[in-house]
Amino acid sequence: MVLRVYFISTTGRRDIRYGQIHVFSVLSSWKYDYEAIDIAAPENEHDRNFVIDTGKKSEDGKVILPQIFKEEKCCGDYIDFLNAIEHEKLQLFLKQITIEDLDLIISNKMDNTKGILQIIISLCISLT
């Protein structure tokens, strides 16, 4: 299952450049395999048309880069990526896990937290 990041190398917009760099650095630091596709390159015209047709569009109907796809399915744009990081749902956003998997992970974290709290309370009681 291949992650693809569609970006543009010829943009003059600083916010888009920053977003692209951020996506690449996060994916690399988490060791995700991904393919970076520059839609400004003439040889990637097919990919450019694919993103225009299937990518997430802004309110005014334009595609804002970078766009992240898993296989042929759009995961979202940079804003969606940021929201996924903020809410600790990057794996779900990248379609690496399902919502059921995420619920199980959260449930296990809560169980572990409850167990730690019970140990702390027991220690506090035994010290008094």
SULZI-V835195 format. One record per backbone hydrogen bond with DSSP energy under -0.5 kcal/mol. NH is the residue of the N-H (numbers start at 1). CO is the residue of the C=O. Records with the same first field share a line. If there is no record, write none. Layout:
NH->CO + CO
//
This chain:
3->33
4->69
5->35
6->4 + 67
7->5 + 37
11->8
14->12
17->13
18->14
19->15
20->16
21->17
22->18
23->19
24->20
25->21
26->22
27->23
28->24
29->25
30->26
31->28
32->27
35->3
36->34
37->5 + 35
38->36
39->7 + 37
41->38
44->41
45->42
48->44
49->45
50->46
51->47
52->48
53->49
54->50
55->51
58->62
61->58
64->56 + 62
65->63
66->6
67->6
68->76
69->4
70->73
71->2 + 69
73->70
75->68
76->68
78->66
81->77
82->78
83->79
84->80
85->81
86->82
87->83
88->85
89->84
93->89
94->90
95->92
96->91
97->91
102->98
103->99
104->100
105->101
106->102
107->103
108->104
109->105
110->106
111->107
112->108
113->109
114->110
115->111
116->112
117->113
118->114
119->115
120->116
121->117
122->118
123->119
124->120
125->121
126->122
127->123
128->124 + 125
//
